[in-house]
C-alpha cells in the first residue's frame, strides 16, 4: 500500500536533492567566474 505519508516523504527527498544540485551548480558556476542566472541586473 502506498500512503500519502510515503508520497510526501519521497517528495521531500526529491526536493532536497534538487536544492542540493542547484546550490552545487551555482557554486561551481561562481568558481568558474560566471554569474548565476538569477543574479542578472538590467
Buried (B, 14 or more C-beta within 10 A) or exposed (E): EEEEEEEEEEEEEEEEEEEEEEEEEBEEBEEEEEEEEEEEEE
